[in-house]
Amino acid sequence: MNPRETLPTVEQIMSSTLRVVSAGDRLSHAAREMELGFLHHLPVVDEAGALIGILSQRDVLAAPDLDARVREVMTSEVLTVAPDTPACEAAYLLLRDKIGCLPVVAGGRLVGIITVSDFVRIAYSLLGGQVPVDQLELEEEEADRV
């Protein structure tokens, strides 16, 4: 048996419910999407659903004008992973490149996103956390609203 087959994959821990923006959207729209979804990153996709960039909360906060378009501040060279990538490799990439998320792409289309928060949730459970992860997610959302 291949030892890589027993490793958890990105697909097992990624978020597949996605909020996305297009390059032509205004930053004000993207900021609202981030606020509504309690997100720090938004994938930027074209009309066909192909990933063309990533917009971070930091990009939005640094922009001089929220009337600017997403294309003006997004990062267009984006590191991605496939759904079958071992989760440990995704964690390595996040650490190595000091980034907060990795879009997950299959067949040229965005299918999910994996973030540092996904790994912190896993670490919490493995370290003996007593509060169920779904309850923690509700508490995170409540804290973000304050």
Number of C-alpha atoms within 10 A of each C-alpha: 5 6 6 10 10 9 13 14 19 24 20 11 18 20 16 13 9 13 16 19 21 21 21 13 15 18 26 16 15 25 21 12 18 20 14 12 14 14 15 18 26 25 26 26 18 15 8 9 14 17 23 19 23 27 25 21 15 11 18 22 12 11 15 9 12 16 12 16 19 26 19 14 19 21 16 14 9 15 15 18 22 20 21 15 16 19 21 14 13 23 19 11 18 18 12 9 9 9 12 16 25 25 25 26 17 14 8 12 16 23 21 23 25 25 20 15 11 15 17 11 18 13 12 14 14 9 9 8 12 8 10 11 14 10 9 12 12 11 12 12 13 11 9 11 10 5
